[in-house]
Amino acid sequence: MKNLTFSDYFNISSEVISDYGAINPCIAYDLPLFIDPFLIFASEKQEYKELHKKIIRYLNFLYNESKNVSIDSGRFKHWFVFSEIKQNWFGYSEGNNYGKSGALKMGRALRKNLEALFNNYDIDELKNVVHLSELNIIEKGIGKDNISDFTVQMILEYLLEYTQTFTLKYIRKEQQIKKNIAKVYFDYNLKRWLSKEYILPKFNNDFVLLVPSDIVVREKLWINKEDMLETFEDIPITISNVELRDTLNNY
């Protein structure tokens, strides 16, 4: 089972998955692949432009709420902290898909640094800030895996719909599973993350989440299996954590 891929398990040609535009994940263990928000922000695709707006809208919501939220409150856990969505099989792990989640670290960093804006700037000054790197929203200790996990949560509804469309077209019914997924979309009137039901590829009584290849980056040196390396050689190499934090803050 060491080299089990999505296409192997569901008996689908890897070309079909490639033509769909998705990564053909390994479902035996995580691979050091990451969703890069810059590939979403910079894309000319209309659906990615909409995802970009959703991410910015939610960060703006956190910004407006951060000054009133303590880190030991339920609202902090609900709004700022997200468990790793392991079903995409991305990230760092040892022989499984249970990554080294930094969700609490990421949540605390966002809350602390967004709150700091109110202490360092007034509203009129914030409107004139050009270099957001001065604000240091993303700080040392937050890496590509944390940012990728957070981005997955921000675009989860899109990824689930993307996977469901593939499932209904290519996956046999006996290999499908109907799942009610928590924290799929955010209701700004209720100020709550709400769940939604989907039909998805079934694996070990769980589901697999497909991700478009054009928003994914990889580690430069990450695998020594030649066949797997060839599969992902067209995926761009990620920049360092320091570069990623600085460029994301600047954006």
C-alpha positions in Angstrom: 0.0 0.0 0.0 3.1 2.3 0.2 2.6 3.7 -3.3 -1.2 3.7 -3.4 -2.5 6.7 -5.4 -6.1 8.0 -5.8 -6.2 6.6 -9.4 -5.0 3.2 -8.2 -7.6 2.9 -5.5 -10.5 4.1 -7.5 -9.4 2.4 -10.7 -9.4 5.6 -12.8 -6.8 6.6 -15.4 -4.3 9.2 -14.0 -4.9 11.0 -17.3 -8.5 11.5 -16.5 -7.5 13.2 -13.2 -4.9 15.3 -14.9 -7.4 16.4 -17.6 -9.8 17.4 -14.8 -7.0 19.6 -13.6 -6.5 17.9 -10.2 -3.6 16.5 -8.2 -3.6 12.6 -8.2 -2.8 12.3 -4.4 -1.1 9.5 -2.7 -3.6 8.1 -0.1 -1.1 6.0 1.9 0.7 9.0 3.4 0.9 12.8 3.2 3.0 14.4 0.5 4.8 17.7 1.1 2.5 19.6 -1.2 0.9 22.9 -0.2 -1.8 25.3 -1.4 -0.3 28.6 -2.2 -2.7 31.6 -1.7 -0.7 33.6 -4.1 -1.6 31.3 -7.0 -5.2 32.1 -6.1 -4.6 35.8 -5.7 -2.7 36.1 -9.0 -4.9 33.9 -11.1 -7.0 35.3 -14.0 -9.6 32.5 -13.5 -12.9 34.0 -12.5 -13.6 31.3 -9.9 -10.2 32.0 -8.2 -11.0 35.7 -8.2 -14.1 34.9 -6.3 -12.1 32.7 -3.9 -9.7 35.6 -3.4 -12.7 37.9 -2.5 -13.9 35.3 0.0 -10.6 35.1 1.7 -10.2 38.9 2.0 -13.8 39.2 3.2 -13.2 36.7 6.0 -9.9 38.3 7.1 -11.7 41.7 7.1 -14.3 40.1 9.4 -11.5 38.8 11.8 -10.0 42.3 11.7 -13.2 43.9 12.8 -13.9 41.3 15.5 -10.4 40.7 16.9 -10.4 43.5 19.5 -13.4 42.0 21.2 -12.3 38.3 21.2 -10.1 36.8 24.0 -8.1 33.7 23.1 -9.9 31.6 25.8 -13.3 32.3 24.3 -15.5 30.1 22.2 -15.6 32.8 19.5 -11.9 32.7 19.2 -11.9 28.9 18.7 -14.8 29.1 16.2 -13.5 32.1 14.2 -9.7 31.9 14.3 -8.8 28.2 14.9 -9.4 25.5 12.3 -8.4 21.8 12.5 -6.2 20.5 9.7 -8.3 19.2 6.8 -6.3 16.0 6.4 -8.4 14.5 3.5 -6.3 16.3 0.9 -3.3 14.3 1.9 -1.0 17.3 1.8 1.6 18.5 4.3 4.1 16.9 6.7 3.4 13.5 8.4 5.0 10.2 9.1 3.3 7.3 7.4 -0.2 8.7 7.5 -2.2 11.9 6.8 -2.2 13.2 10.3 -0.1 16.3 9.9 1.7 18.5 12.4 -1.2 20.9 12.9 -0.4 24.4 13.8 -4.0 25.6 13.8 -3.9 27.1 17.3 -0.5 28.9 16.6 -1.9 30.3 13.4 -5.1 31.4 15.1 -3.3 33.1 18.0 -1.0 34.9 15.5 -3.9 36.2 13.5 -5.8 37.4 16.5 -2.8 39.0 18.2 -1.5 40.9 15.2 -4.9 42.0 13.9 -5.7 43.3 17.4 -2.4 45.2 17.4 -3.6 47.2 14.4 -6.1 49.0 16.7 -3.3 49.8 19.2 -0.8 51.1 16.6 -3.1 52.9 14.0 -6.4 54.7 13.9 -8.8 54.1 11.1 -7.7 57.0 9.0 -4.1 55.9 9.3 -4.9 52.4 8.3 -6.5 53.6 5.1 -3.1 55.1 4.2 -0.9 52.2 5.1 0.8 50.9 1.9 3.3 48.4 3.2 1.2 45.8 5.1 4.5 44.1 6.0 4.6 46.8 8.8 1.6 45.2 10.3 3.2 41.7 10.6 -0.1 39.7 10.4 1.9 36.6 9.6 4.8 36.2 12.0 7.8 34.0 12.7 6.8 30.4 13.4 4.1 30.4 10.8 5.1 28.3 7.8 3.8 27.1 4.5 2.0 24.2 6.1 0.1 26.5 8.5 -0.8 29.0 5.7 -1.8 26.1 3.4 -4.1 24.6 6.1 -5.7 28.0 6.7 -6.2 28.5 2.9 -7.8 25.1 2.6 -10.4 26.1 5.2 -11.1 29.4 3.4 -11.8 27.7 0.1 -13.2 24.4 1.5 -16.6 24.9 -0.1 -15.1 25.3 -3.5 -12.8 22.2 -3.1 -15.8 20.1 -1.9 -17.9 21.1 -4.9 -14.9 20.5 -7.2 -14.5 17.0 -5.7 -18.2 16.2 -5.8 -18.4 17.1 -9.5 -15.6 14.6 -10.2 -17.1 12.0 -8.0 -20.5 12.0 -9.6 -18.9 11.8 -13.0 -16.1 9.3 -12.5 -16.4 7.4 -9.2 -18.5 4.2 -9.0 -21.5 4.5 -6.6 -20.2 1.8 -4.3 -17.0 3.9 -3.8 -19.0 7.1 -3.0 -19.8 8.3 0.5 -22.3 11.0 1.6 -20.8 13.2 4.3 -22.0 16.1 6.3 -18.9 18.3 6.5 -18.4 20.8 9.3 -17.3 24.4 8.8 -17.9 24.5 5.1 -19.1 28.1 4.7 -19.4 31.2 6.9 -22.8 32.9 7.5 -22.0 36.6 8.2 -25.5 37.2 9.6 -25.2 34.4 12.1 -21.4 34.8 12.4 -21.0 31.1 12.4 -19.4 28.4 10.2 -22.1 26.1 8.9 -22.0 22.5 7.6 -23.1 21.1 4.2 -23.6 17.6 2.8 -21.6 16.3 -0.2 -21.1 13.1 -2.1 -17.4 12.3 -2.2 -14.9 9.5 -2.9 -14.9 7.0 -0.1 -11.7 5.8 1.5 -11.6 3.9 4.9 -15.1 5.2 5.8 -13.8 8.7 5.2 -13.5 10.8 2.1 -10.7 12.1 -0.2 -10.5 15.8 -1.2 -9.2 16.6 -4.7 -7.3 19.9 -5.2 -6.6 21.7 -8.5 -2.9 21.4 -9.5 -2.6 25.1 -10.5 -2.9 26.3 -6.9 -0.3 23.8 -5.5 3.4 24.1 -4.8 5.9 21.5 -3.6 9.1 21.2 -1.6 12.3 21.3 -3.7 13.7 18.0 -2.3 10.9 15.9 -1.0 10.7 12.4 -2.4 13.2 9.9 -3.7 10.8 7.7 -5.6 11.4 8.5 -9.3 7.9 7.6 -10.5 6.3 9.9 -7.9 8.7 12.7 -8.6 7.9 12.6 -12.3 4.2 12.8 -11.5 4.7 16.1 -9.7 7.7 17.6 -11.5 5.5 20.3 -13.2 4.3 21.6 -9.9 6.2 24.8 -8.9 8.6 24.7 -6.0 7.6 26.6 -2.9 9.5 29.6 -1.6 11.0 29.6 1.9 8.9 30.3 5.0 10.6 33.6 5.5 9.9 34.7 2.0 6.3 33.4 2.2 5.6 35.3 5.4 7.1 38.5 4.1 5.3 38.4 0.8 2.0 37.5 2.3 2.2 40.3 4.8 3.2 42.7 2.0 0.2 41.5 0.0 
